[in-house]
Amino acid sequence: MRIMGRMSSHRTVETNLDSELRPRRKKRSRLGFVIALLVVLVVLPGLCLEIYLRMDRARLDLWALTGRSVGANPMKQWAQVDAFSAYRGRAGRAGLGKSINSHGFISTPELDVSKPADTVRVVFLGGSSTAGTGFDLADSSTWPWLVAEELSAAVPEGTQLEFINAALGGYSTFESFGRLWSRLRAFEPDVVVVYHGWNEMYYFDHTEPERLVEWRSLADGSWTLDRMRSSTTMLNPWWVDHLLRHSQLLIRARLRLEKSLDGLEGEVGGEKPLTADYERKGLDVFRFNLQLIQNACALMGAELFVAKQATLIVPGLSEADRARCRYEYHGFDHDAHVAAYHGLYEVIDEVVPASHVIDATPLSGQSAVFADHVHLTTDGARQLASLMAEALSDSVTPEQ
């Protein structure tokens, strides 16, 4: 009986212990499930994205971006120095479905330097909004690619249409002219289309009159992609940077918090107060460069079209849309940007015959077609392509 009593007592103790431990086991099991779920839903995707960014995108140096050190220019990942246009694309992949062909042209199929018989060649000059960067578009979604597809259907049977996207992020008419006369003339273009505007305003900042004299140069007068300009600070230093600097994913998240990634397309300065006006001499520079392009096209027998660039920056823009615009890149405010665009349009009307001006401004101010101040969404690129193709259709003939 005593033995039976002891056994019963042991069973009772074990039952009591088991009943006490069971909730703890359930809690541990639930905790383990939550941890496993977090790993599957957060950690693994984040790790995969980190690997992808390291393999496919330009490496970002947070210490260089915050001015703590002079680091390699991020442009070096996709560009190389060019003697006549500052830089050109580095052949290969450019990330996110984009490519750069063997001649350094972004989002452009491979083509021979010598133009085949019965072929019409169209060249597009511009900055990131033409290259399809800033807000990255795949090759086949860029508006020059889409224009070429539409124009190919317009050329007579037996005629082939080829195109060159000679734009790059950060290009202004300075770089486009250099690339046109030194490189593109060898490809014998029949039609040249200029789509510039936003990047012209980098030398419209009257608080930095030396900007034009020092264009694309370092303090010693040289030009290189091996390092960033020592005066360039794209981000304000944060204490948390010490935790973020080793992750490309976290650095990009940090960039998104402070400013748009399209700032890496050109050479921008840090934050500064915005002025209420812009340097009007910048319009003279634009006029001069446009005339140089015009004369170069005449010498090589190419028909020139100049487009009035579409932009989100218009009078009466909502505060929400103004917040998407990067006015600090040029140092002047919204109203001054509106006036500067108007000034650029007036120069185009003054220099270019009306029959060869393409007005893309019907797209301006439409929030849905812009990713920011000037870069088009996929739908915006389609709309611009239709507008451009209609204006160019009569010029893509064998006689031209």
GIDAVEN-V794949 format. One record per backbone hydrogen bond with DSSP energy under -1.0 kcal/mol. CO is the residue of the C=O (numbers start at 1). NH is the residue of the N-H. E is the energy in kcal/mol with one decimal. If there is no record, write none. Layout:
BEGIN
co: {CO & CO}
nh: {NH & NH}
e: {E & E}
END
This chain:
BEGIN
co: {1 & 2 & 3 & 4 & 5 & 6 & 7 & 8 & 9 & 10 & 11 & 12 & 13 & 14 & 15 & 16 & 17 & 18 & 21 & 22 & 23 & 24 & 25 & 26 & 27 & 28 & 29 & 30 & 31 & 32 & 33 & 34 & 35 & 36 & 37 & 38 & 38 & 39 & 42 & 43 & 44 & 45 & 46 & 47 & 48 & 49 & 50 & 51 & 52 & 53 & 61 & 62 & 63 & 63 & 64 & 65 & 65 & 71 & 73 & 74 & 75 & 75 & 78 & 80 & 85 & 86 & 88 & 92 & 95 & 97 & 98 & 99 & 100 & 101 & 104 & 105 & 118 & 120 & 121 & 121 & 122 & 123 & 124 & 125 & 126 & 127 & 127 & 128 & 128 & 132 & 133 & 138 & 139 & 142 & 143 & 144 & 145 & 146 & 147 & 148 & 151 & 151 & 156 & 160 & 162 & 164 & 164 & 168 & 172 & 173 & 174 & 175 & 176 & 177 & 178 & 179 & 179 & 180 & 183 & 184 & 185 & 190 & 191 & 192 & 193 & 194 & 198 & 199 & 200 & 201 & 204 & 205 & 208 & 210 & 212 & 214 & 218 & 222 & 229 & 238 & 239 & 240 & 240 & 241 & 244 & 247 & 248 & 249 & 250 & 251 & 252 & 253 & 254 & 255 & 260 & 261 & 262 & 275 & 279 & 280 & 281 & 282 & 283 & 284 & 285 & 286 & 287 & 288 & 289 & 290 & 291 & 292 & 293 & 294 & 295 & 296 & 297 & 303 & 305 & 306 & 308 & 311 & 312 & 314 & 318 & 319 & 321 & 322 & 325 & 326 & 327 & 327 & 331 & 333 & 334 & 335 & 336 & 337 & 338 & 339 & 340 & 341 & 342 & 343 & 344 & 345 & 346 & 347 & 348 & 353 & 354 & 356 & 358 & 360 & 361 & 363 & 365 & 366 & 367 & 369 & 373 & 375 & 377 & 378 & 379 & 380 & 381 & 382 & 383 & 384 & 385 & 386 & 387 & 388 & 389 & 392 & 395 & 397}
nh: {5 & 6 & 7 & 8 & 9 & 10 & 11 & 12 & 13 & 14 & 15 & 16 & 17 & 18 & 19 & 20 & 21 & 22 & 25 & 26 & 27 & 28 & 29 & 30 & 31 & 32 & 33 & 34 & 35 & 36 & 37 & 38 & 39 & 40 & 41 & 42 & 43 & 44 & 46 & 47 & 48 & 49 & 50 & 51 & 52 & 53 & 54 & 55 & 56 & 57 & 65 & 66 & 68 & 69 & 67 & 234 & 235 & 228 & 76 & 77 & 78 & 79 & 90 & 88 & 87 & 82 & 80 & 100 & 98 & 139 & 94 & 107 & 92 & 104 & 89 & 101 & 160 & 162 & 190 & 191 & 164 & 193 & 166 & 195 & 168 & 130 & 131 & 132 & 133 & 137 & 135 & 141 & 142 & 146 & 147 & 148 & 149 & 150 & 151 & 152 & 154 & 155 & 159 & 120 & 122 & 124 & 166 & 171 & 176 & 177 & 178 & 179 & 180 & 181 & 182 & 183 & 184 & 185 & 186 & 187 & 188 & 303 & 123 & 305 & 125 & 307 & 201 & 202 & 203 & 204 & 279 & 208 & 211 & 214 & 215 & 217 & 221 & 218 & 232 & 241 & 242 & 243 & 244 & 245 & 247 & 251 & 252 & 253 & 254 & 255 & 256 & 257 & 258 & 259 & 263 & 264 & 265 & 333 & 282 & 283 & 285 & 286 & 287 & 288 & 289 & 290 & 291 & 292 & 293 & 294 & 295 & 296 & 297 & 298 & 299 & 300 & 302 & 192 & 194 & 358 & 360 & 365 & 314 & 317 & 322 & 323 & 324 & 325 & 327 & 329 & 330 & 331 & 275 & 337 & 338 & 339 & 340 & 341 & 342 & 343 & 344 & 345 & 346 & 347 & 348 & 349 & 350 & 351 & 352 & 356 & 357 & 306 & 308 & 363 & 364 & 366 & 367 & 369 & 370 & 377 & 312 & 371 & 381 & 382 & 383 & 384 & 385 & 386 & 387 & 388 & 389 & 390 & 391 & 392 & 393 & 395 & 397 & 400}
e: {-2.6 & -2.6 & -2.5 & -2.5 & -2.4 & -2.6 & -2.5 & -2.1 & -2.3 & -2.8 & -2.8 & -2.6 & -2.8 & -2.8 & -2.4 & -1.6 & -2.6 & -2.3 & -2.8 & -2.4 & -2.6 & -2.8 & -2.7 & -2.9 & -2.9 & -2.8 & -2.1 & -2.7 & -2.7 & -2.5 & -2.5 & -2.6 & -2.4 & -2.2 & -3.0 & -2.9 & -1.6 & -3.0 & -2.3 & -2.7 & -2.7 & -2.6 & -2.3 & -2.3 & -2.4 & -2.6 & -2.0 & -1.8 & -2.9 & -1.8 & -2.4 & -1.5 & -1.9 & -1.4 & -1.3 & -1.2 & -2.2 & -2.4 & -2.2 & -1.5 & -1.7 & -1.8 & -2.9 & -2.6 & -2.8 & -1.6 & -2.5 & -2.7 & -1.3 & -2.0 & -2.4 & -3.1 & -2.6 & -2.1 & -1.4 & -2.6 & -2.7 & -3.0 & -2.5 & -2.0 & -2.3 & -3.0 & -1.8 & -2.5 & -1.3 & -1.2 & -2.4 & -1.7 & -2.2 & -2.8 & -1.7 & -2.2 & -1.4 & -2.0 & -2.6 & -2.3 & -1.8 & -2.0 & -2.8 & -2.1 & -1.3 & -1.4 & -1.9 & -2.9 & -2.4 & -2.6 & -1.2 & -2.1 & -2.2 & -2.2 & -2.0 & -2.4 & -2.2 & -2.4 & -1.5 & -1.8 & -2.6 & -1.4 & -1.2 & -1.7 & -1.5 & -3.0 & -2.9 & -2.9 & -3.3 & -3.0 & -1.4 & -1.4 & -1.4 & -1.7 & -3.8 & -1.5 & -2.0 & -2.4 & -1.2 & -1.6 & -2.1 & -2.8 & -2.0 & -1.4 & -1.2 & -1.6 & -1.2 & -2.3 & -2.1 & -2.1 & -2.0 & -2.0 & -2.2 & -2.3 & -2.4 & -1.5 & -1.6 & -3.2 & -1.6 & -2.4 & -1.7 & -2.7 & -1.7 & -1.4 & -1.5 & -2.2 & -2.6 & -2.5 & -2.7 & -2.5 & -2.1 & -2.0 & -2.2 & -2.4 & -2.7 & -2.3 & -2.3 & -1.9 & -2.2 & -1.8 & -2.8 & -2.9 & -2.7 & -2.2 & -1.2 & -1.8 & -1.0 & -1.2 & -2.3 & -1.7 & -1.1 & -1.6 & -1.1 & -1.3 & -1.7 & -1.3 & -2.6 & -2.0 & -2.4 & -2.2 & -2.3 & -2.6 & -2.0 & -2.3 & -2.2 & -2.4 & -2.0 & -1.9 & -2.1 & -2.2 & -1.8 & -2.4 & -2.8 & -2.3 & -1.4 & -2.3 & -2.7 & -1.8 & -1.5 & -1.6 & -1.0 & -1.4 & -1.1 & -1.9 & -2.7 & -3.3 & -2.6 & -1.7 & -2.2 & -2.5 & -2.4 & -2.0 & -1.8 & -2.7 & -2.9 & -1.9 & -1.5 & -1.8 & -1.4 & -1.9 & -1.6 & -1.1}
END
